[in-house]
Amino acid sequence: MEYMKVTKENLEKEHICCAISNNKDVQVSSKKAWLSDRFDDGLVFLKSVERGKCFIEYIPAENAWIPINAGGYMTINCLWVAGSFKGKGYSGDLLAQCIADSKAKGKKGLCILSCAKKKPYLADPKFLSHKGFSVCDASDNGIQLWYLPFAEDADKPQFKECAKHPHIEESGYVLYYTSQCPFNAKYVPILEKTAMENGIPFHAIQITSKEEAQNAPTPITTYALFYNGAYLTNEVLNDKSFLKLLQG
């Protein structure tokens, strides 16, 4: 498999893998705008030259949009291989390139969000364990921070206190989200409309800066739904799954 980097120079013409290819679609435009602003922060987006879901996205931890203390580490935002690309070793290829790049940049290691059991939109813990990652911290809601140090004496990354104990004071349904996940541009407005039509108290809070993300009350900032202060899910919901959640 041949891979290529998406950069500011080729961003507009390249398919970004996890959303539809039409640049005029709001999902694509929002994600590309977010990526464009992150390249200056050291973000790397490496993908298959073939169209499809086969890519890795990573950024220096100091600039990552999650509340962690991991100075000197590289944070993997997303490692996604799906469809016809699965089961061919491409995840390992992408991770290996990330490791080599991070070592060349003098990083202490890698860190990534996961959990004890596989959940949507999070890295597979079995894959991480197989590749030498281990858990270095965990939040009250079961989200774990995994790391792969490049030296035995490397300090362990940690969640900030706001992420370690995710809770908010606002009642009703409250959603924290960013444009890092392209699907939010489509589905957050759908949830807002569904909640309004059904008289459901719902408040969507878009995180629009690194500083906001690094001090958010949740370890996952791309999508975190709360109800009456308690964390519910990081799974991107449509109108039907939202209403089903309310009933269950």
Summary of the structure (lengths in Angstrom):
residues: 248
radius of gyration: 17.7
end to end distance: 43.6
largest distance: 55.1
contacts: 769
relative contact order: 0.14
helix: 30%
strand: 27%
